[in-house]
Amino acid sequence: MKIDMAGVGSRIKQAREKKGIRQEALAEAADISLNHLSHIENSKSLPSLKVLGKIMVYLEVRPDEIFCESVNTAGPFLMKETEQKLDYLELQDIKKARDLLDMLYTWKMKDNHITK
């Protein structure tokens, strides 16, 4: 998986704005100065792992939402990770996982009014 480090800050900013969170609130939650957060969001500096963790928890975002340019970038990584996990499951557990995916698929198709 390619990590776009230059875009980390802008994706943090996008997530913050999408949730309607002010910079001051996020800076306080991450225990950093407002100036430091501004530098992070403008890709002038990268946060430490500790600060990044606090930011992601406060914004309620997954790492792939911050590190990857898009779901398309994260997709192959997630598929490979899922395949590796399936390799360790017994057939009956794989069938349960498939049933879960079928339910999610059906729900998404109904929710988006897509028929096949």
PATOR-714678 format. One record per residue (C-alpha): z, y, x; residue number from 1. Coordinates in pm, 1 decimal. Example, Ala and Ser with C-alpha at 12.3 -4.5 7.8 and 13.67 -1.06 7.14 Angstrom:
<recs>
REC         pz         py         px     i
REC      780.0     -450.0     1230.0     1
REC      714.0     -106.0     1367.0     2
</recs>
This chain:
<recs>
REC         pz         py         px     i
REC        0.0        0.0        0.0     1
REC      -94.3      339.2      135.3     2
REC      181.6      597.9      109.9     3
REC       63.6      954.6       69.1     4
REC      347.9     1138.0      241.6     5
REC      180.7     1477.6      201.4     6
REC      186.6     1436.1     -177.0     7
REC      551.2     1328.8     -205.8     8
REC      669.3     1685.1     -257.5     9
REC      410.6     1772.3     -516.4    10
REC      487.9     1455.6     -714.4    11
REC      858.4     1539.6     -704.6    12
REC      774.4     1884.7     -838.1    13
REC      549.2     1739.7    -1109.7    14
REC      820.2     1495.6    -1220.2    15
REC     1080.4     1772.9    -1225.6    16
REC      859.9     2007.0    -1427.9    17
REC      755.3     1729.8    -1667.3    18
REC     1123.0     1672.8    -1750.2    19
REC     1192.7     2046.2    -1779.9    20
REC     1447.7     2041.7    -1498.1    21
REC     1508.8     2361.2    -1302.6    22
REC     1497.5     2357.4     -923.4    23
REC     1860.6     2466.6     -908.6    24
REC     1976.3     2164.6    -1109.1    25
REC     1778.5     1919.0     -895.5    26
REC     1894.2     2078.8     -570.8    27
REC     2255.0     2053.4     -685.5    28
REC     2212.4     1689.8     -794.2    29
REC     2055.6     1603.7     -457.2    30
REC     2327.3     1798.3     -274.1    31
REC     2075.4     2017.6      -91.2    32
REC     1999.2     2388.1      -83.3    33
REC     1745.3     2542.1     -318.2    34
REC     1545.9     2646.7      -11.6    35
REC     1535.1     2287.5      116.0    36
REC     1414.0     2159.9     -221.9    37
REC     1145.2     2427.2     -224.3    38
REC     1028.6     2313.0      119.2    39
REC     1021.9     1951.0       -2.5    40
REC      822.7     2036.9     -315.3    41
REC      574.4     2241.9     -111.9    42
REC      533.5     1959.1      142.2    43
REC      673.3     2170.2      424.4    44
REC      937.3     1905.1      493.3    45
REC     1020.0     1550.5      389.0    46
REC     1356.3     1459.1      239.0    47
REC     1585.0     1208.3      404.0    48
REC     1602.9      869.5      233.5    49
REC     1946.0      957.4       98.4    50
REC     1819.2     1282.2      -56.1    51
REC     1503.3     1115.0     -183.7    52
REC     1714.7      848.1     -352.2    53
REC     1928.3     1111.9     -524.0    54
REC     1616.7     1296.1     -638.9    55
REC     1456.4      981.6     -782.6    56
REC     1775.4      880.5     -963.0    57
REC     1821.3     1228.4    -1111.9    58
REC     1455.7     1250.8    -1218.0    59
REC     1461.8      888.1    -1339.7    60
REC     1140.8      801.4    -1155.4    61
REC     1032.9      487.1     -972.8    62
REC      943.6      494.4     -603.3    63
REC      576.5      422.0     -676.7    64
REC      564.2      737.1     -889.4    65
REC      673.5      943.5     -590.5    66
REC      499.4      763.6     -303.6    67
REC      165.8      669.2     -456.3    68
REC     -108.8      908.5     -555.0    69
REC     -172.0      722.3     -876.0    70
REC     -106.8      404.2    -1062.9    71
REC     -441.1      285.7     -921.9    72
REC     -294.9      310.5     -572.1    73
REC       22.3      128.0     -672.8    74
REC     -160.6     -132.4     -881.4    75
REC     -273.5     -366.8     -603.5    76
REC       72.3     -355.6     -444.9    77
REC      241.9     -436.0     -775.7    78
REC       -2.4     -718.8     -847.6    79
REC       57.8     -877.5     -507.1    80
REC      434.3     -843.6     -546.3    81
REC      415.0    -1005.2     -891.5    82
REC      200.8    -1291.7     -762.0    83
REC      450.5    -1358.5     -483.3    84
REC      733.7    -1378.6     -734.1    85
REC      535.4    -1610.3     -960.5    86
REC      486.8    -1849.6     -668.2    87
REC      861.7    -1922.5     -675.0    88
REC      884.7    -1989.2    -1047.5    89
REC      853.9    -2320.0    -1225.8    90
REC      572.8    -2369.1    -1476.3    91
REC      804.0    -2322.4    -1776.3    92
REC      919.8    -1986.3    -1636.7    93
REC      559.9    -1876.8    -1573.5    94
REC      478.8    -1957.4    -1936.6    95
REC      773.1    -1740.6    -2048.9    96
REC      649.4    -1456.4    -1826.4    97
REC      300.8    -1492.6    -1974.8    98
REC      446.2    -1480.3    -2326.3    99
REC      628.7    -1161.8    -2237.2   100
REC      308.7    -1009.2    -2100.9   101
REC      123.7    -1112.8    -2417.5   102
REC      384.7     -937.5    -2631.8   103
REC      363.5     -621.6    -2419.9   104
REC      -15.8     -631.9    -2429.8   105
REC      -20.2     -669.8    -2808.5   106
REC      230.9     -388.0    -2849.3   107
REC       27.6     -155.4    -2624.3   108
REC     -294.6     -235.7    -2808.7   109
REC     -129.8     -160.0    -3145.0   110
REC       36.5      154.1    -3008.4   111
REC     -297.2      284.0    -2878.6   112
REC     -485.4      163.8    -3188.3   113
REC     -712.2      -55.8    -2976.5   114
REC     -866.5     -361.7    -3133.4   115
REC    -1048.4     -643.9    -2959.2   116
</recs>
